[in-house]
Amino acid sequence: MAEARISVLCSGNGTNLQALIDSCASDAPDSIRGKIIKVTVNRKGAYATTRAEKAGIPTDYFNLVKDGYHVLGEKDPTTLKEARLRYDAALAERILKDKPDLIVLAGWMHVLTMNFLRPVSDAGVPIINLHPALRGKYDGAGAIKRAYEDFQAGKLEDNTTGIMIHYVIAEVDRGEPILVQKIKIEEGDSLSDLEQKMHAYEHDLIVKATALLAEKISAAKVSET
């Protein structure tokens, strides 16, 4: 069966990337039927780069400052906004050159603007992301901590938070969920306990969602031939 071409974007350690790499290399029936064609990072020293290189996957370090979109320490909001828009347009161009079938954000700490999302959508390439909260809850950064603070204050509905893999749209963390995992916070759980619970599910969920889409993409490729 034809493989899905997967492009992965990371900013940090790359543990979710490693789970994707391992699944792509596996012969298990539920493994990802795809190939990671490139890993793009936007932070210098991101260990995700090392993980990709060890697996023989091409990497691209593309950064707002290094690549000249704004100077280090820039404070002017207009300059920063314009820089982000130009960077996102260039990022889309770099990614699409590889002709991916799917883009996975695996710890990508940069909110993508329409200058990235529009050309990628026009190319018919879905983008998915992992967010450590349920849909409509704790959008953006610090989701786990905010859920825990609400739990401590008795404000967390059913003492339950969760993780979702969702399609990426312009509204941050509001895209349609692909897979969802609810996670109960128990009395006596510390913030660290909750973080460990969440991380224990993250790798499995991002692999399952990627495998699900890769399967559909592979099947569509076969039907086209």
C-alpha positions as CSV (number, residue, x, y, z in Angstrom):
1,M,0.0,0.0,0.0
2,A,1.2,3.5,-0.8
3,E,2.6,5.3,2.2
4,A,1.5,8.7,3.5
5,R,4.2,11.3,3.4
6,I,4.3,13.0,6.8
7,S,6.0,16.3,7.8
8,V,6.5,16.8,11.5
9,L,7.1,20.2,13.2
10,C,8.7,20.3,16.7
11,S,10.2,22.9,19.1
12,G,11.6,20.8,21.9
13,N,12.7,17.4,23.2
14,G,10.7,15.5,20.6
15,T,9.2,12.7,22.7
16,N,6.1,12.6,20.7
17,L,8.2,12.7,17.5
18,Q,10.0,9.6,18.8
19,A,6.7,7.8,19.3
20,L,5.9,8.7,15.7
21,I,9.3,7.5,14.4
22,D,9.0,4.2,16.3
23,S,5.5,3.5,15.0
24,C,6.5,4.3,11.4
25,A,9.4,1.8,11.8
26,S,7.2,-0.9,13.3
27,D,5.5,-3.8,11.5
28,A,2.7,-3.9,14.0
29,P,-0.8,-4.0,12.4
30,D,-1.8,-0.7,14.1
31,S,1.4,1.1,13.3
32,I,1.5,4.2,11.1
33,R,1.5,3.4,7.4
34,G,3.6,6.4,6.5
35,K,7.0,7.8,6.2
36,I,8.3,10.9,8.0
37,I,9.9,12.9,5.2
38,K,11.2,15.8,7.2
39,V,11.3,17.2,10.8
40,T,11.3,21.0,11.0
41,V,12.3,22.7,14.3
42,N,12.2,26.4,15.2
43,R,14.4,26.4,18.3
44,K,18.2,25.9,18.3
45,G,19.3,22.8,20.2
46,A,15.9,21.1,20.0
47,Y,16.6,17.5,20.8
48,A,13.9,16.6,18.2
49,T,16.7,17.3,15.6
50,T,18.9,14.6,17.1
51,R,16.0,12.1,17.2
52,A,15.3,12.7,13.6
53,E,19.0,12.5,12.5
54,K,19.4,9.2,14.4
55,A,16.4,7.8,12.4
56,G,17.9,9.1,9.1
57,I,15.2,11.7,8.6
58,P,16.1,15.1,7.0
59,T,15.8,18.1,9.3
60,D,15.3,21.8,8.9
61,Y,16.1,24.4,11.5
62,F,14.1,27.5,10.5
63,N,13.9,30.3,13.0
64,L,12.5,33.8,13.1
65,V,15.7,35.5,14.2
66,K,18.3,33.2,12.6
67,D,16.7,33.5,9.2
68,G,16.3,37.2,9.4
69,Y,12.7,37.9,10.0
70,H,13.3,40.1,13.0
71,V,16.3,41.0,15.2
72,L,16.9,39.4,18.6
73,G,15.1,41.4,21.3
74,E,12.7,43.1,18.9
75,K,9.8,44.7,20.9
76,D,7.8,46.6,18.3
77,P,4.4,44.8,18.0
78,T,4.0,45.8,14.3
79,T,7.4,44.6,13.4
80,L,6.9,41.3,15.2
81,K,3.5,40.8,13.6
82,E,4.8,41.5,10.1
83,A,7.8,39.2,10.8
84,R,5.5,36.3,11.9
85,L,3.4,36.7,8.8
86,R,6.4,36.6,6.5
87,Y,7.9,33.7,8.4
88,D,4.7,31.7,8.2
89,A,4.4,32.2,4.5
90,A,8.0,31.1,4.0
91,L,7.5,28.1,6.3
92,A,4.5,26.9,4.3
93,E,6.6,27.2,1.1
94,R,9.4,25.1,2.6
95,I,7.1,22.4,4.0
96,L,5.0,22.1,0.8
97,K,8.2,21.7,-1.4
98,D,8.4,18.2,0.1
99,K,4.8,17.4,-1.1
100,P,3.6,16.1,2.3
101,D,0.2,14.3,2.6
102,L,-0.1,15.2,6.3
103,I,1.5,17.7,8.7
104,V,1.8,16.8,12.4
105,L,2.6,19.4,15.1
106,A,4.4,17.5,17.8
107,G,5.2,20.1,20.4
108,W,5.4,23.0,18.0
109,M,5.5,26.1,20.1
110,H,4.5,28.7,17.5
111,V,0.9,29.7,16.7
112,L,0.5,29.5,13.0
113,T,-1.2,32.3,11.1
114,M,-3.3,32.1,8.0
115,N,-0.2,32.9,6.0
116,F,0.8,29.3,6.8
117,L,-2.7,27.7,7.1
118,R,-4.2,29.1,3.8
119,P,-1.5,27.8,1.4
120,V,-1.4,24.4,3.2
121,S,-5.2,24.1,3.1
122,D,-5.2,25.1,-0.6
123,A,-2.7,22.3,-1.2
124,G,-5.2,19.9,0.4
125,V,-2.8,18.9,3.3
126,P,-4.4,18.4,6.7
127,I,-2.6,19.7,9.8
128,I,-3.1,18.0,13.2
129,N,-2.0,19.0,16.7
130,L,-1.9,17.6,20.2
131,H,-3.4,19.8,22.9
132,P,-3.5,18.8,26.6
133,A,-7.1,19.8,27.2
134,L,-10.6,19.0,26.0
135,R,-12.1,21.0,23.2
136,G,-13.1,24.5,24.3
137,K,-11.3,24.1,27.6
138,Y,-8.0,25.8,28.4
139,D,-7.0,26.9,24.9
140,G,-3.4,28.0,24.4
141,A,-0.4,27.7,26.7
142,G,-0.4,26.4,30.3
143,A,-3.5,24.1,29.8
144,I,-2.4,21.4,32.3
145,K,-1.6,23.9,35.0
146,R,-4.8,25.9,34.5
147,A,-6.9,22.7,34.7
148,Y,-5.1,21.7,37.9
149,E,-5.7,25.1,39.4
150,D,-9.4,24.9,38.7
151,F,-9.4,21.4,40.2
152,Q,-7.9,22.8,43.4
153,A,-10.5,25.5,43.5
154,G,-13.3,23.0,43.0
155,K,-14.2,24.5,39.6
156,L,-13.1,21.6,37.3
157,E,-16.2,19.9,35.9
158,D,-16.3,16.2,37.0
159,N,-12.7,16.7,38.2
160,T,-11.8,15.8,34.6
161,T,-9.5,17.2,32.0
162,G,-8.0,15.5,29.0
163,I,-6.0,15.4,25.8
164,M,-7.2,15.8,22.2
165,I,-5.6,15.4,18.8
166,H,-7.4,18.0,16.5
167,Y,-7.3,19.5,13.1
168,V,-5.5,22.9,13.1
169,I,-7.6,25.9,12.2
170,A,-7.0,29.7,12.7
171,E,-8.7,29.6,16.1
172,V,-6.1,28.2,18.5
173,D,-6.9,24.7,19.8
174,R,-10.5,24.9,18.4
175,G,-10.3,22.6,15.4
176,E,-12.4,19.4,15.2
177,P,-11.1,16.7,17.4
178,I,-9.9,13.5,15.8
179,L,-9.3,11.5,19.1
180,V,-10.0,12.5,22.7
181,Q,-8.8,11.0,26.0
182,K,-10.5,12.1,29.2
183,I,-8.3,12.1,32.3
184,K,-9.6,12.2,35.9
185,I,-7.8,14.2,38.5
186,E,-7.9,12.3,41.9
187,E,-7.8,13.8,45.3
188,G,-4.1,14.0,46.4
189,D,-2.8,14.3,42.9
190,S,-0.1,16.9,42.6
191,L,0.5,19.0,39.4
192,S,3.4,16.7,38.7
193,D,1.2,13.7,39.0
194,L,-1.3,15.1,36.5
195,E,1.5,16.0,34.1
196,Q,2.8,12.4,34.2
197,K,-0.8,11.1,33.7
198,M,-1.2,13.3,30.6
199,H,2.2,12.4,29.1
200,A,1.5,8.7,29.6
201,Y,-1.5,9.1,27.2
202,E,0.0,11.7,24.8
203,H,2.4,9.4,22.8
204,D,-0.3,6.7,22.3
205,L,-2.9,9.3,21.2
206,I,-0.8,11.1,18.7
207,V,0.3,7.8,17.2
208,K,-3.2,6.5,16.9
209,A,-4.5,9.7,15.3
210,T,-1.6,9.9,12.8
211,A,-2.1,6.2,12.0
212,L,-5.8,6.8,11.4
213,L,-5.2,9.6,9.0
214,A,-2.2,7.9,7.3
215,E,-4.4,4.8,6.7
216,K,-7.1,7.0,5.0
217,I,-4.4,8.8,2.9
218,S,-2.8,5.5,1.9
219,A,-6.1,4.0,0.8
220,A,-7.0,7.1,-1.2
221,K,-3.6,6.9,-3.0
222,V,-4.2,3.3,-3.9
223,S,-7.7,4.1,-5.2
224,E,-6.2,6.8,-7.4
225,T,-3.7,4.4,-9.1
